[in-house]
């Protein structure tokens, strides 16, 4: 489902207060997990914000590789971008990624504040902003990874009315972050890696 020779991507549009937005967190094993998830997502998807624990020297090339392989446009977030449909925003390895309300649309924000859970970017920082700003219109997905980054943020998302999904143990490289999320009641549902994109699409009311 790559872009070589594919039809042009649909014209993107800024997101309004009623729009759905997808938030994804991953660590160890996440580069392939994120790719698999995005390969099942259509080009006219809602905005997707991703934190993948990764050194800053690799995040731009990671986003560029995903952009070549996947139907949506994938970019490394620079901060200040209007969130648009059909676009995936990958946190750069040097900064936390958040979402905030702009004058007329949602906007990305980068912060060089101290690490959270020993990570910058931190999944918790992204998920906390989703809970605060988007609430029930958010979908949170936690993928394979070591540690607990993202678990508490995903719980806050669920408490704010968001839909929350976790990768199942059998398909994780490291069943750490999804396990921690499950233990504290942050997960509404779990799915195998191969089934997560279909589950996300079903939450959006689209056929998988």
KEKE-3310 file (N, C-alpha, C; in steps of 0.2 Angstrom, whole numbers, plus 5000, padded with zeros to 4 digits):
npx = (5004:5010:5017:5022:5019:5006:4989:4986:4987:4973:4966:4971:4963:4961:4958:4943:4934:4926:4932:4939:4954:4970:4981:4997:5008:5024:5038:5052:5053:5044:5046:5043:5030:5023:5024:5017:5004:5001:5001:4989:4980:4970:4972:4965:4964:4960:4970:4986:4995:5012:5022:5037:5049:5065:5082:5086:5093:5087:5074:5069:5072:5065:5052:5052:5054:5042:5033:5036:5031:5018:5000:4994:5001:5017:5026:5040:5037:5038:5033:5020:5013:4997:4985:4980:4969:4973:4987:5001:5010:5026:5034:5049:5065:5071:5062:5047:5031:5016:4998:4989:4976:4974:4971:4961:4961:4968:4985:5002:5014:5030:5041:5055:5056:5060:5064:5051:5046:5059:5061:5061:5056:5040:5028:5018:5017:5012:4999:4993:4991:4981:4971:4968:4965:4958:4949:4934:4935:4946:4957:4967:4982:4992:5007:5019:5033:5046:5045:5034:5030:5017:5006:4999:4995:4987:4977:4972:4967:4956:4948:4944:4935:4940:4943:4952:4965:4976:4991:4991:4998:5004:5008:5018:5034:5041:5031:5028:5024:5010:5006:5007:4998:4986:4986:4982:4970:4968:4965:4953:4951:4960:4971:4978:4993:4992:4978:4975:4974:4962:4953:4955:4949:4936:4932:4931:4921:4922:4923:4934)
npy = (4994:5006:5022:5023:5026:5027:5033:5051:5059:5063:5079:5088:5093:5105:5101:5102:5106:5095:5085:5068:5062:5053:5045:5038:5027:5020:5009:4999:4988:4995:5002:4993:4989:5001:5004:4993:4996:5008:5004:4999:5009:5021:5034:5045:5047:5052:5065:5058:5057:5052:5045:5038:5030:5035:5039:5056:5057:5048:5050:5058:5051:5039:5044:5048:5036:5029:5037:5034:5021:5021:5025:5037:5054:5056:5064:5072:5080:5097:5107:5118:5115:5115:5103:5091:5081:5065:5065:5061:5063:5063:5062:5072:5066:5074:5081:5083:5079:5087:5091:5106:5119:5129:5146:5143:5130:5113:5112:5106:5105:5107:5102:5105:5101:5093:5075:5063:5049:5045:5047:5057:5061:5058:5046:5048:5062:5066:5058:5064:5077:5074:5069:5081:5091:5085:5075:5065:5064:5058:5044:5032:5023:5010:5003:4989:4989:4993:4996:5008:5020:5030:5023:5028:5040:5035:5030:5042:5047:5038:5040:5053:5050:5045:5033:5018:5008:4993:4984:4966:4954:4943:4947:4957:4963:4967:4965:4977:4991:4990:4981:4987:4997:4989:4984:4995:4998:5005:5001:4999:4989:4976:4970:4960:4965:4964:4966:4979:4990:4988:4988:5001:5008:5003:5010:5022:5021:5015:5003:4989)
npz = (5000:4996:4990:4978:4961:4965:4967:4967:4984:4994:4995:5010:5025:5038:5055:5065:5080:5082:5076:5074:5081:5081:5092:5095:5104:5106:5109:5111:5097:5091:5078:5068:5071:5071:5058:5052:5058:5051:5038:5036:5036:5028:5015:5018:5031:5048:5057:5064:5078:5083:5095:5095:5104:5101:5095:5091:5079:5070:5069:5058:5046:5049:5048:5035:5028:5032:5025:5012:5011:5016:5014:5020:5021:5029:5041:5050:5065:5066:5075:5078:5066:5058:5062:5050:5040:5034:5037:5046:5060:5067:5082:5084:5089:5099:5106:5116:5110:5108:5107:5104:5105:5092:5084:5075:5072:5077:5083:5082:5095:5101:5114:5124:5137:5153:5152:5153:5162:5160:5146:5131:5116:5126:5128:5137:5139:5126:5126:5138:5133:5123:5131:5138:5128:5117:5122:5122:5108:5104:5099:5107:5105:5111:5109:5107:5118:5130:5148:5156:5150:5144:5149:5160:5154:5144:5152:5157:5146:5143:5154:5151:5141:5129:5116:5118:5114:5115:5110:5108:5119:5113:5100:5103:5103:5115:5129:5138:5139:5134:5143:5156:5154:5153:5166:5174:5170:5158:5146:5134:5124:5117:5103:5091:5082:5068:5068:5073:5065:5058:5069:5073:5062:5063:5075:5070:5062:5049:5036:5039)
capx = (5000:5014:5015:5025:5014:4999:4985:4988:4984:4967:4967:4970:4959:4962:4954:4939:4934:4922:4936:4943:4962:4972:4987:5000:5014:5028:5045:5055:5049:5039:5046:5039:5023:5020:5023:5011:4998:5000:5000:4982:4976:4969:4975:4960:4963:4961:4977:4988:5002:5015:5028:5041:5056:5070:5086:5084:5096:5084:5066:5067:5073:5060:5046:5053:5053:5035:5030:5036:5027:5011:4995:4994:5007:5020:5031:5043:5034:5042:5030:5017:5009:4990:4983:4976:4967:4978:4994:5004:5015:5030:5038:5056:5069:5074:5057:5040:5026:5009:4993:4985:4971:4976:4966:4955:4962:4973:4991:5007:5018:5036:5043:5061:5056:5064:5061:5046:5048:5066:5060:5059:5049:5037:5021:5013:5016:5007:4993:4990:4988:4975:4965:4966:4963:4953:4944:4931:4936:4953:4958:4974:4984:4998:5010:5025:5038:5048:5043:5027:5028:5011:5001:4995:4992:4981:4971:4968:4963:4950:4944:4941:4930:4943:4943:4959:4967:4983:4993:4991:5005:5007:5011:5022:5041:5041:5025:5029:5019:5003:5004:5006:4991:4981:4985:4979:4963:4968:4963:4946:4951:4966:4970:4984:4996:4988:4971:4974:4972:4955:4950:4954:4944:4929:4930:4930:4915:4924:4925:4941)
capy = (5000:5012:5028:5023:5024:5027:5039:5057:5059:5067:5086:5087:5098:5106:5098:5106:5103:5089:5080:5063:5062:5046:5046:5032:5027:5014:5009:4993:4984:4999:5004:4989:4989:5008:5003:4988:4999:5013:5001:4997:5016:5024:5040:5051:5046:5058:5066:5053:5059:5046:5045:5032:5031:5034:5044:5061:5056:5043:5051:5061:5045:5035:5047:5048:5029:5028:5041:5031:5015:5021:5029:5044:5058:5055:5069:5073:5086:5103:5111:5124:5113:5114:5096:5090:5074:5062:5067:5058:5068:5059:5066:5071:5062:5078:5085:5080:5081:5088:5094:5111:5122:5136:5151:5140:5123:5110:5113:5103:5109:5103:5105:5103:5101:5087:5069:5060:5041:5044:5048:5063:5062:5054:5045:5051:5069:5066:5056:5069:5083:5072:5069:5088:5095:5082:5071:5060:5063:5055:5037:5031:5016:5009:4997:4986:4993:4991:5001:5010:5026:5030:5019:5033:5045:5032:5030:5049:5048:5034:5044:5059:5048:5043:5026:5016:5001:4991:4978:4961:4951:4938:4951:4962:4962:4968:4967:4981:4997:4988:4977:4992:5000:4985:4983:5000:4999:5010:4999:4997:4983:4974:4967:4959:4970:4964:4968:4985:4996:4987:4990:5009:5010:5002:5015:5028:5020:5014:4996:4987)
capz = (5000:4996:4986:4971:4956:4968:4965:4972:4990:4994:4998:5017:5028:5045:5060:5069:5087:5082:5072:5078:5081:5083:5096:5095:5107:5105:5110:5108:5092:5088:5072:5063:5074:5068:5050:5051:5059:5046:5031:5036:5037:5021:5014:5020:5038:5053:5059:5068:5081:5085:5099:5095:5107:5096:5095:5086:5072:5066:5068:5051:5041:5050:5045:5027:5026:5032:5020:5006:5012:5018:5010:5022:5021:5036:5042:5057:5067:5068:5079:5074:5061:5058:5061:5044:5038:5029:5039:5052:5063:5071:5086:5083:5095:5104:5110:5118:5105:5111:5103:5107:5101:5089:5083:5071:5072:5082:5081:5085:5099:5103:5121:5126:5144:5155:5151:5157:5162:5157:5139:5128:5118:5130:5126:5142:5137:5120:5128:5142:5129:5120:5136:5140:5123:5113:5126:5119:5101:5103:5100:5109:5104:5114:5105:5110:5121:5137:5153:5157:5147:5140:5152:5164:5150:5141:5157:5158:5139:5144:5159:5147:5136:5123:5115:5120:5112:5116:5106:5113:5121:5108:5094:5105:5104:5122:5132:5143:5140:5134:5150:5161:5153:5155:5173:5178:5167:5153:5139:5132:5120:5114:5097:5088:5078:5062:5068:5076:5060:5057:5075:5073:5057:5066:5079:5065:5058:5043:5035:5039)
cpx = (5004:5012:5018:5020:5007:4995:4987:4984:4978:4969:4966:4966:4960:4956:4950:4938:4930:4926:4939:4950:4964:4979:4990:5006:5017:5035:5049:5051:5044:5040:5043:5032:5020:5019:5017:5005:4996:4998:4992:4977:4976:4971:4971:4959:4963:4968:4979:4995:5005:5021:5031:5048:5061:5075:5085:5087:5092:5076:5065:5067:5067:5053:5046:5051:5045:5031:5030:5032:5020:5006:4995:5001:5010:5026:5034:5040:5039:5040:5027:5013:5002:4989:4979:4975:4973:4985:4995:5010:5019:5034:5046:5060:5071:5068:5050:5036:5019:5004:4990:4980:4975:4970:4960:4956:4967:4980:4996:5011:5024:5039:5050:5062:5059:5061:5056:5046:5054:5066:5058:5061:5046:5030:5016:5012:5011:5000:4989:4987:4982:4969:4963:4962:4957:4948:4941:4932:4942:4952:4965:4975:4991:5001:5016:5030:5040:5046:5036:5025:5021:5005:4996:4992:4986:4975:4968:4964:4956:4945:4941:4936:4933:4942:4950:4960:4974:4984:4993:4998:5008:5011:5016:5030:5043:5035:5026:5024:5012:5001:5003:4999:4985:4980:4982:4972:4962:4965:4956:4946:4958:4965:4977:4987:4993:4981:4970:4971:4964:4951:4949:4949:4937:4927:4929:4924:4916:4925:4932:4944)
cpy = (5006:5017:5028:5021:5025:5033:5045:5056:5064:5074:5086:5093:5099:5103:5103:5103:5097:5083:5074:5063:5056:5048:5039:5032:5020:5015:5003:4989:4989:5002:5000:4989:4996:5007:4999:4992:5004:5010:4999:5003:5019:5031:5046:5050:5053:5059:5060:5056:5053:5048:5038:5033:5030:5040:5050:5061:5052:5045:5054:5055:5040:5038:5047:5041:5027:5031:5038:5025:5015:5026:5036:5047:5057:5060:5069:5080:5091:5108:5117:5122:5112:5106:5095:5083:5072:5063:5064:5062:5063:5063:5066:5069:5067:5082:5081:5083:5082:5091:5100:5115:5129:5140:5147:5133:5120:5111:5108:5107:5104:5107:5102:5103:5094:5081:5067:5052:5040:5045:5055:5062:5056:5053:5048:5058:5070:5064:5061:5075:5080:5072:5076:5092:5092:5078:5065:5059:5060:5047:5036:5024:5015:5002:4994:4991:4991:4997:5002:5017:5026:5027:5024:5038:5042:5031:5037:5050:5044:5038:5050:5057:5046:5035:5024:5009:4999:4985:4972:4958:4947:4941:4956:4959:4962:4970:4970:4986:4995:4985:4982:4996:4996:4984:4989:5002:5004:5008:4997:4991:4982:4970:4965:4964:4970:4966:4975:4990:4994:4989:4998:5011:5009:5007:5022:5027:5018:5006:4995:4984)
cpz = (5000:4991:4979:4966:4959:4966:4970:4978:4990:4997:5006:5019:5035:5049:5064:5076:5087:5078:5077:5076:5084:5086:5097:5099:5107:5107:5107:5104:5089:5081:5067:5065:5071:5061:5049:5052:5053:5039:5031:5036:5030:5021:5017:5027:5042:5054:5064:5071:5084:5089:5098:5098:5102:5096:5090:5079:5068:5065:5061:5046:5042:5047:5038:5025:5026:5027:5013:5005:5013:5014:5013:5021:5029:5036:5049:5059:5068:5073:5076:5068:5062:5057:5055:5043:5033:5031:5045:5054:5068:5075:5085:5090:5100:5108:5111:5112:5109:5106:5107:5102:5098:5088:5080:5070:5077:5079:5085:5089:5101:5110:5122:5134:5146:5153:5156:5157:5159:5149:5137:5120:5122:5128:5131:5141:5131:5123:5133:5138:5126:5125:5138:5134:5119:5116:5122:5111:5099:5103:5102:5108:5107:5111:5109:5113:5128:5142:5153:5154:5143:5144:5156:5160:5146:5146:5157:5151:5140:5148:5156:5142:5129:5122:5115:5118:5114:5112:5111:5114:5116:5102:5096:5105:5111:5125:5138:5144:5139:5141:5155:5160:5155:5162:5177:5175:5162:5147:5139:5129:5119:5108:5095:5083:5071:5062:5071:5071:5059:5063:5075:5068:5059:5071:5076:5061:5051:5042:5036:5033)
residu = (UNK:UNK:UNK:UNK:UNK:UNK:UNK:UNK:UNK:UNK:UNK:UNK:UNK:UNK:UNK:UNK:UNK:UNK:UNK:UNK:UNK:UNK:UNK:UNK:UNK:UNK:UNK:UNK:UNK:UNK:UNK:UNK:UNK:UNK:UNK:UNK:UNK:UNK:UNK:UNK:UNK:UNK:UNK:UNK:UNK:UNK:UNK:UNK:UNK:UNK:UNK:UNK:UNK:UNK:UNK:UNK:UNK:UNK:UNK:UNK:UNK:UNK:UNK:UNK:UNK:UNK:UNK:UNK:UNK:UNK:UNK:UNK:UNK:UNK:UNK:UNK:UNK:UNK:UNK:UNK:UNK:UNK:UNK:UNK:UNK:UNK:UNK:UNK:UNK:UNK:UNK:UNK:UNK:UNK:UNK:UNK:UNK:UNK:UNK:UNK:UNK:UNK:UNK:UNK:UNK:UNK:UNK:UNK:UNK:UNK:UNK:UNK:UNK:UNK:UNK:UNK:UNK:UNK:UNK:UNK:UNK:UNK:UNK:UNK:UNK:UNK:UNK:UNK:UNK:UNK:UNK:UNK:UNK:UNK:UNK:UNK:UNK:UNK:UNK:UNK:UNK:UNK:UNK:UNK:UNK:UNK:UNK:UNK:UNK:UNK:UNK:UNK:UNK:UNK:UNK:UNK:UNK:UNK:UNK:UNK:UNK:UNK:UNK:UNK:UNK:UNK:UNK:UNK:UNK:UNK:UNK:UNK:UNK:UNK:UNK:UNK:UNK:UNK:UNK:UNK:UNK:UNK:UNK:UNK:UNK:UNK:UNK:UNK:UNK:UNK:UNK:UNK:UNK:UNK:UNK:UNK:UNK:UNK:UNK:UNK:UNK:UNK:UNK:UNK:UNK:UNK:UNK:UNK)
# end
